[in-house]
Amino acid sequence: MPRKRLIVKGKVQGVGFRHFAKLEATKHSITGFVRNRIDGCVLIEAQGDKISLECFIAAMYTGPSHAQVGCVEISDIEEKHHETGFIVTF
């Protein structure tokens, strides 16, 4: 299954973005993690089938209602085997 690394920039910390990502991941059966970065961005690694991953990524462009997403940088990364669930890290 494809795995993507997303770096979400803008007003994305302190607005519930990680919780939003977790809900969307659960909704679309995505595995991986989300965490805040020290530079104010949010880092996400997401893995799932192509269509589910596309739906998840589309949601990250808007984020929760108080977020102001400036841009989303996306790169392909190596698939992780035996990963279950989507976790919020700190």
C-alpha positions, 0 to 999 in steps of 0.5 A: 500500500502507498505511504505518504509523508505530509508536512502541513504548514500554516496555522495548524497547531493549537487548533485541533489539527492532530485530533482532526487527522486522527478522526479522518484516518479512522474514517478512511482506514489509514494507518500511521501517525501525526505529530506537531513539529517544533517549527509550527508545522504538522507532520503526518505519515499516512498509509492506506489504499490509493482511494482512501489515502487520496480522500484523507489527503484532501481533508488535510488541505482544509483541516479543522474549522480553526485551522488555516492551511497554507500548503501541504508538502507531500512525498512518497515514502517506504511502506511500513508492514505490520502497522496497525492504527493511527496514533497522535504523538507529541 
